[in-house]
């Protein structure tokens, strides 16, 4: 067949370095054309030559690297279940680790001289390291096999050596007492470190708990069953999987279109907003194309299937969203990158310190050397380093939530500070997303009270999507409907009815022309002005002439222009994309103060425009509210959904603005800038602490003033560094956004 591109679920990854390991293993395999592993959604996007390698062989490659993949067709549900179980287990392990660590800290600090204190602490620390913290030792082993190191390596080394050293001191204290040295134990230090790091990982994984929800919601747009007309002309309910091109299907009022096809009988309005983003439903008559996932409104349609299964437009969007999410390079956390160098350096310094003690330490060289080794590894324990980023991220996310900005993951919060181009969808993002009556003008001498009731009554019986805007307008005015006769709907144009002795027409300019309705000059001028503003004009007339003109538009949200101006003042380019007409796009862009916009853009076109800006070196934020925006949201560096938009847009996006207020966008970017600044400060202090403390722990001051650092003090210093980092992060929570 040739080259196949496939998104595959990967299991067993515990950090960004794991994703790098899987990616390296895949890329080194013959037959793999390209591979990208995304730790955030635990998937690998693999392009491979199926004449040289198959999925079973790819599975073995990943297993040899210490991980696994799921290749079943229903992998999304399977992976979701695995992720849920993993997160539940992690939560349980974190809680138990904290429960076991609390008495350990109490005994270690206040009750060291109670009977059997060391044995009690040993009993409490063992399950924390072996059962709850076992993942770190497994992770460290995987990294060692791949000749690399990460946070797991540091955690496993420092806690493992501290634990083993404490076990030795518990079982053979006489080894030290004979040399006049008190045999300290560090069970509490090893357990607390594991508990803290588990807590950090739980908070990190919690942000990713809903991975894949957006894809499943997109899939849920397609119904599971559909009514098909059988050989004898009778309707039968069949599974969507049984539908083949050429079958005639039925869409009743309110039902979803099952597959892509063409109408062969009937007429109705179909809501295609989930694909196009535009709020007004589209008339469908014989010969018109319909698409899977769109919603039939009041009429009934018979349509012939053209594209089914994976070939529908909706299936194409699902596939592209999966690829856009999986194609991003995995985010190698800054701490993991540094740990790759930091771990070998710490290990080397600890070993050098011990060797130095063995050479120049005299009779106590071995004991002091071992203590220096343990102290160095304990004080270099990555608690502060591990908390530097997540505590700032958690504080930043909390601050965002207080301000109506929901942030799903650390990556988007970290990346947003670099954004220099923002793309805004028009409908539902810059505008309200639904047609509303903006103006109503009556002809001279018209009885507005009676005619309002007639107009209202006609639109109440109309199936046209704009009728909802008209009826809502009159309902707000407390207009009561009247009894009209001979109502008739003229598909695509409007409606007619009789009231009293007059025939009334309500609808488009085309209907007025077809009926030969005379339009007064003042109403004509007003309608022309509205059209220039891209408003839709609805007319009310009788057999003698036009009686009223009504303007309907999707109005620009209050504050949109202010938000655009603030973004521009921050040095950020603002673009607008829409599937609507050029005239409408021009009017909305002008009102919002946007100079760069594109009209009549498809969902794929929006994604392509994001890629185009990224190719220019821009860091792009995409803001949208509809299913039609989901592909562009997935492609963007930072994706922001409006809170009143579709569930799918909100699940694809990494940020959601609860209030749909565009002024939250510059606030989100400002929050990111403050958070990244705090992260950098935290990392500086974490490393500054290590630069000072590691040499002291190794015994560099001993030749000068005879000072050696007790491992217990090293544990306290490590805790103090963590407190410093957490306190600095809390400044985000206390400050103003």
N, C-alpha and C positions, 0 to 999 in steps of 0.2 A: 504493500500500500504506500509506503514512503514515510515521511515525517508526520508524527502524531503529537498534538499538543494536549496535555491532560492535567487537570488539577487533582492531586492525590492527598488524602488525609495522612498526616504523620503523627505517630504517637510516641510518647516517651521523652519528649523534649522538655527540659526544665529551665533553660535560660537561652538568651540570644546566641551564646557560643555553641549551643547544641545545634541550632539552625545552621550555623556556619559549618559545623562538622558534617552534617547531613549533606549540605550543598557541595562541599569539597569532595565527599565520597561519590556523589552522583556525577559531578563534572569530570571526575577522573576515569569514569567508566566508558569504555568504547560503546558507541551507539547512542549515547546521550548527546544531543545537539546543544541544548541549553537547559539550565536548571536554576530555579530561584526558590529558596525556602523561606517562608514567612512565619516567624515565631508567633506573631500576634494572632493569626488565625489558624495556626498549626497545619498549614498546607504547603505542598511543594508543587510548583507549576513547572512541569517537565515537558520538554520537546525531545522526542526520541525517534530513531529510525527503527521501525518495527521489523525490518529485515535483519537487523543485527542484535536487537534486544527486545524482550517482552516484559510485561508487568511482573511476572513471577521472578524474573532475573533481577529486575529493579528492586523488588521486595528483599531479595537476598543481599543486595548491595547495602541497602539501608540497615538491615538486620546485622550485617557484619560491622557496621559503624556503631552498633549498640542501640538502635532504635527500631521502629517498625512502621509499616504503612498499612492502610486499609484499602483494598481494591474492589470491594463489593460495590454493586451499582447503587445500593441505598446507603452509601458511606456517610452521607450528611447526618442521618438519624443515628447511625452507629457511633460516629465520632462525637456527636452531641451528648450521647449517653455516657461515653467514656469520659468526656470533659466534666460532666456533672458528677460522676462518681469520683473522679480525681479531686475536684474542688471540695466535695463533701469530706473526703478522706483527709485532705489538707487542713480543712477547718477543724476536724476532730483532733488531728495530731497537734495543731497549734494550741488548741484549748488545753489538751492534756499536758503538753510540754510546759505551759504556763502554770498549770495546777501543780505539777511535780516540782517546778523550779521555785515556787514561792516558799515552801518550807525549807528547801535547800539554802536559800539566801538567808532565811532567819537563823538556821543552825550555824551557817558559816560565819555570820556576823555577830550573833549574840549568845550562841549555846555550844561553842566548840568544845567545851569541857564536860558536856553531859556524857553519861555512860554510852559507849558504843556509837558516838557521834559519827566517826568516820564510816562505820559500817552502814549506818542509817542513810548517810549521804550517798554512799556507794549504791545502795539499793534504789534510792530515788533518782540518781543521775543515769543509771544504766538504761532504763527504758527510754529516757529522753534522747540519749545518743543512739542507742541501737534500734529502737522501734520508731520513734517520732522523727529523729534526725538522720535515719538511715539513708534517705534520699541524697544527702550531701556526700556521703561516702561512696555511694554508687556513682553519683555524678563526677566526683573526683577521679574515680577509677576509669570512667569513660574518657575523661579528658586526658588522663595519663596514657591510655592506650592510643589516643590520637596525637600524642606528644604535644599537648597544650595544657593550659591551666586557666582556671577562672575562679569565681567566688567560691564555688563548691570546694575547690582545692584548698583555699585558705581556711575555710570553715572546718573541713575534715582534718587538716593537719593540726591546726591550733587546738581544737576541742579534743581530737583523738590523742594527741601527745599529752595534753593537760590531764585527760582522763586516765591514761595508762600510767603516767607519772604518779597520780594520786592513788591508783590501785597499788602500785609498788610501795608507796609510803605507808599505805594502810596495812599491807601484809608483811612488810619488812622494815618497820620504823627503826630497828636497831642499827641498820646500815648507816643511818645518819646520826643517831644519838651517840654512837661510838666515836664519831668525829666532832661531837659537840655542836651538832646542827639540829635544829628542831625540824621534824619531818612534816612540813605543811602539805595540805591537800587542796586541790582546786576543782573539786567536783561541781561546786556551785557556779564557778566561772564557765566551765564547759557547758553546763546545762542552760544557763541564762543566755549564752551566745546562740545556742541552737534555737531556743524559744523566740528570741528577738528576730533572728533571720527568718524563721518560719512565719512569724507574724508579718514581716515585710513581704514575703512571697505570697501569703494569703491575700493581702491587700492588693498586690499586683495582679494576681490571677482573678480576683473578684471583678476587676475592671473589664476582663475579657470573657466573663461568664456567658454572655449572650452571643458569642461568635457564631456566625452562620444563621442567625435569626432572619436577617434580611433576605438571604437566598431562599429560605423556606417560605417566607411570606410571599415572595415573588412567585414561587412555585404554587403557592396556595391560590393565586389568582385564577389558575386554570381549574375548571370543575373536574371532579372525578368521573362523573357520568354525564351523558347527554342524550336527548331524544333524537332518534334516527328514524327516517321513514324507510320501512322495509320494502321488500319486493312486491308485496301485495298492497302497498300504499298505506299501511297501518304504522302508527308510531310505536317504537319499542325503545325502552331505556337500556343503553349499553354503556360499558366502560369506555372511557376516553381512549384507552389503549387499543380498543377494537376498531376505532374509526380509521378509515382509509381514504385517500384522495378520491374524489368522485362521489362519495356518500352525500346524501341530502339530509341535513340536520335542521332542527327546529329550535329557535330561540324565542321563548315566551317572555311577556313583560317582566322586567326585573331580573332576568337570568343573565349569566355571563356567556359571552361567545366562547365556544369551546376550542375552536381551531381557526386558522386563517382560511378565509373562503370568499365566495362571491354570492350576493343575494340573488335568488331565483324567483322568489315570490314574497309579497308583502312590503310594507314600508314602516319605518319607525325611526326614532332618534336614538343614536347610540352614544353613550358617554365614553369618549376616548381619552379623557384627561389623564388616565394612568399611563398612557403612552406619549401623548402630545403635551400634556400640562395645560392645555387651553380649556377654559371653564365651560364653553358652550358646546352642548351635544351636537352631533353631526347627523343630518338627515341621510337615511339609507333607503334606497329604492332598488328595483331590479337592476342588476349589473354592478352595483357598488361593492367595493371590497370591505370586508369586516375582518377584525383581528382578535386572536385569542386573548382572553383576560378583560376585554372591554365589556361594558354593561349595557344591555338592551333596555330601553326605557318602557314606554307605554304600549307600543305596537308589537305585533308578532311578525317574525321573519323566518322564512325558509332559506337556507343558504347551502351551497355546495362546497364541501371541503376541498381545499387546494393544497394547503401545507399542514401537516400533522406532526405530532411528537416533537422531536428536537429541531424540526425545520421551521417552526412558527416564529413570528417576530418576537413574541414574548420569550420563547426558549432561547432565541439569539441574544436578547438582553440579559437573561439569566447567565448565560455562558460568558458574555463579555464582562459582566460584573464580577464573576468568579475570577476571570483572568486578570482584571484590573486590580482586584484585591490581592491576588497571589503573586502578581508580577513585580510588586514593590520589593526592593532589596530589603532583607531583614534588618531590623534596627539592632545593631550591635551596641548594647548599652555601654555608655562611657566607662562605667566602673569595670565591666567585663574586659574591655579593651586594655584598661590600665592594669587590671589584675594579671593579664597575660605576661606583663613585664614585672609587676610588683611582687607576685608570688615567688618567682625564682630568685629575685633580689633578696626578699625576706629570708627565704630558706638558706641562701648563700651566707647572708650576714649571721644568721643563727648558728650555722655550721662553723663559720670562721670564728665566731665568739667561743664556741665550745672547744675548738682546736687550740685557740690561743690560751684558754684556761688549762687545757691538758699540758701544753708546752711550758707555760710560765706560772701555773697556779700552784705548784708544789704538791704537798700531800693532799690538800683539799681540792686539787685541780679537777678531778673527775666529778665530785659532788657539785662544786661551784659551776663547772662547765655545763652539767645537766640542768641545773637551776637556771643558768643564763639562757640555755637553749629554750627551755619551757617559757621563761619570762619573755623572751623576744617574740616567740610565736603567740603568746597570750596577748601581749601589748599590741602586736601587729594584727590582732584579730580584726576582721573587716567589719565590725559592728558599725562604727561611725561611717566608714566608707560605704557600707551597704545601706545605711539609713540616709545618707546624704541626698540621694535622688528621690527615693520614695516618700520621705517625710515632706519634702518640698512639694512634690506632686500632689500628695494627699491634701496638704494645706491649700494648694492652688485650686484643686478640684472643689474643695469645700467652699472657698471664697467665691468660685464661679457659681456654685449652686445657690449661694446666698443672693447672688445678683441675677439669677434666672438663666445661667449658662451651665448646661449639663455637659460634662466632659467625660468621654468614655475611657480614654487611655492616655498613658503618659506620653506616647509618641506624638500625638496631635498637640498636646499642651507644650511640649518641648519645641516642636517644629514651627508653631504659629508665630514665634517671635521673628522668624526669618521671612515671613510672608511679605512679598512686594507687589503682588497682583491679586485682586479679588474679582471673581466673576459672580454676578448676581443674575439668577433667573428672574424673568419678569413676573409671570403670573403667580400670585400667591406669595411672592417674596418681596418685590417692590410694590406690587399692587395687592389689593385685598383678596383676589383670587375668585371672586364671584361677581356676576353682573349686578349692578344696582341702578335704579332710576336716579339720574342726576338733575333732571329738569323736565317740566311739563308746561307747555304753552297752549292756550286755548285761542281759537279763532274769535274775532270780534262778534259779540252777541250770543256766543254759545252758552247754553245752560249747563255750567260746569258740574253742578250738583247731580242732576239727572244723568248727564253723560258719563260722569265718573262711575256711577252705579252700573250703567250699561257696559262700559269699557271693562270694569272689574268682573262682571258676570261672564262676558265673552272669554276673557283670559283664564277664568277659573276652569273653563271646559276645554281650553286649548292644551295640546300636548307639546307645544313648542317650548324648548328649554328657557327662552327669555320670558315666558309667561309667568314663571315663578317670581322673577324680579318685579313684574308689573303688579301681580296680585299682592305681593308683600308690601309694595308701596301704598296701594289703596287700603290694605288691611290696617296699616299704621295710621291712616287718616280716618279710621273708624267708618269707612264706607260700607253700606249694607248692599248685598247683591239683589238683583231684581229678576223676575221671571221672563227669560227670553225664549223665543220660539225659532224653529227652523234653523238651528245651529248647524254649521257645516265647516269642516276644516279643509283648507286648500293647501295640500302638502308643500312645504317649503316657502309658502308666501304669507299665510295668515288665516283668519277665520271670518265667517259671515254669520249674521243672525238677524232676526226681525224682533223689533220691540215697538209696541204701539203700531203706528202706521208707516214706520220707516225701516228700510234695510240698512244695516250697519256693517262696515268693514273695519277690521283691525289687523294691521300687519305691515309688511314692508312697502317700500316705494314701488317695487315691481307690482304688487297687488293693486296699488292705487292707479298705476298706469294701465294695467290690464282691465280695470273696471272703469276707466275713463274719468276718474275723479279729478275735479278741479281743485287746485291748491292755491289759497290766497298768497299773494306776494310776500307778506310779512312772515308767514309760516315757512315759505320756501327759503327765504333768506336765513331764517333761524336754523333750519335743517341743514343748509349748506355749511354754515359756520360749525355746527356740531360735527358734521362729517370731516371737516378739516382737522378737528380735534380727535378724530378716530373714534367718535361715538357711534353707536348703532341707533338709528332713528326708527321708531314705531309710530304709525299713523292711526288715527281714528277718523272715520268718515262715514257719511251716509250718501244716499243717491244724489244729493244736491251738491256735495263738496266736502273738503277736508274740515274737520271740526277741532282736531288737536294734534300736536306733535310731541312725542316723548323721547328724551335722550337717555340711553342706557350705556353704561361704561363700567369697566373694571377699574375702580379709582385707585390712585396712588396712595400708599399708606402715609399717615401723618408722621413726620420725622424722617422720611426716607431721604429727602434732600440734605438734611442736617447730617445724617450718618455718612452719606457719600462725601460731603465736604470734609468731615473729620478724617475719614480715611485718606482723602487726597492730601490733607494737611500733614498726615503722618508719612507722606512720601510713597503712598501705595496707589498703584494704578487701579482704576475701577472700570470693569467691563460689564455690559448687559447682554444676555443672550435670550432669545425667545423664538418659539415656533410660530408666533403671530405674524401679521403682515408688517411690511416696512413702514407704512404710514402710522400704524398703532405703536410700533417700536420707537419711532422718531418722537412722537408726542410724549410717551412715557419717559423716555430717556431725557428729553429736554426738561420736563417737570422735575425729574430727580437730579438734574445737574450732571448727567453722565454724557460724555462726548464720544466714548468708544462703545459701539453696540453692533449687534448682528441680528437680523430678522430671519424668519422662516428656517430656523435651524432644527434639525432632527436630533433625537437623543444621541445618536452616534456622532453627529456633528458637534454637539456640545463637548463630548469626550475628546474628539479630535482637536477642538480649539484649546482644551486644557493641555493636551500633549504639545500643541504648537507653542504655547507660552513656555512650557517646561523646557522645550528644545532651545528656547532663547535664553535659558538660564534663570527663568523666573521661578520663584517659590509661590505656588498658586493655591489660593483658598477658593473653593467652590461653595456657593450658598444657594440652596434650592429647597423645594418643598414637595415635589411630585415624583412619581415613579419614573417619569421621563428624565428626571435629573439624576437618577441613581447611578447610571454608568459614569457620568462626569464626576459625581461625588466620590465614587470609588477610585477614579483615576487621579483626583487632585491630591496635592501634598497635605492639605488640611480641608476636611469636609464639614460643612455646617448646615444643619437642617432647621427649617422654621418649625416651631412647636405645633402649629395648627396644620401642618402638612400631613402627608401620608405616613403610616407606620413604616413603610419600606424605606422611604427617604431617611427617616429618623434612625432606622437600624443600620443603614449603610453608612450614614454620617458618623463622624467621631465626636462632633459637638452638636448639641441641640439648644436652640434659643427658645425657652419656654413661652415667652410673651409674644414672639414673632416681631419684636421691636428691632429694627435694623441697627439702632444705636448700640445694641449689645455686641455687634461685630467688632468695632474698634475697641470696646472694653475687653473682649476675649483676647485680642491681640496684645493689648496692654498688659493683661493678666499674665500671658505667656512670657512677655519680656521681663516682668518682675520675678516670675517663678524661675526662669533660667538664670537670672542674676543671683537668686538665693542658692540655687543648685551649685553654681560656680563658687560662691562663698563657702558653702558647706564642704565641697571637695577640697578647696584650698586649706580649710582648717583641719580636715581629716588627714590630709597629707602632711601639713605642717606639724601636726601632732606626731605622726609617724616618723618624720625626719628627725625630730628632737628625741622622741622616746625610744626608738629602736636601738640607737647606739648606746644610750644610757642602760637599757635593759641588757645589752650584750656585755656591759661592764667596762665601757670606755673610760668612766670616771674613776675606776678603782686605783689605777696607778697614781692618780693625782691626789685624791682625798680619801681613798679607801671605801668609797660608796658603791654598794651593789643594791640593785632594785629587787625587793621581795616580790615574787609572783602575785601575792595578794594585793600589793600596792599597784602592780601592773594591771590587775583586773579592775581595781578602782579607777585607775587612770583611763582605762579603756571605757568604763562606764561614763566617766566625766566627759570624755570626748563625744560620746553619744548624746549626752544631755545638751552639750553645746550645740550640736548639729540640730537636734529637735527644737531647741529654744529659738534658734535662728530661723528655722522653717515656720515657726508659729507667728513670726512677724508678719507673714503674709495674711494670716487670719485676722490679726489685730489692725492692720493698716487699711487705708481706704483704696478702693479700686479706681 
